[in-house]
């Protein structure tokens, strides 16, 4: 694990989407904390690595299905909390 997740919360929409698509929330959280940022551009991956090193907010994006639906995972800069949400809930 590269950083602490803090309190983990999720929106009802994200929970529903992950359940409907058979996605394991704990797997996504592990990937996020391990530095597997999912499907984000290379420059955002580099920014996430700098954010881990300097204590800034970290964001990952994971595909839920073949249609391309995604869930975002965002850990706050102070590492007090991590939220799973759908992009349109941001």
Secondary structure as UniProt FT lines:
FT   STRAND          7..10
FT   HELIX           12..20
FT   TURN            21..22
FT   HELIX           25..33
FT   TURN            34..35
FT   HELIX           42..54
FT   STRAND          58..63
FT   TURN            66..67
FT   STRAND          70..75
FT   TURN            77..78
FT   STRAND          81..85
FT   HELIX           87..89
//
